[in-house]
Amino acid sequence: MTHEELVGNIKISEYSVLQIEDYHISAYQEVALFSEHRDPFDRFLLATSFSEKIPIITSDEKFMLYPKIQIILNRL
């Protein structure tokens, strides 16, 4: 899928793209660091979810380690 197709699909589906803000980066410190889940990008997604108060949909059960963040576990 090209970038243009992705942007078009986002517009059609009425989703919006969330811009990275300074407070997302600051919230990174609020996300616990677990030895069994050290992925920095995952932690940034969690920090963004935490600061925006929006859930994360994931199939990664390690996300369930974070009780402050609403996780929707997709078990497909």
Buried (B, 14 or more C-beta within 10 A) or exposed (E): EEEEEEEEEEEEEEEEEEEEEEEBEEBBEEBEEEEEBEEEEBBBBBBBBBBEEEEBEBEBEBBEBBEEBEBEEEEE
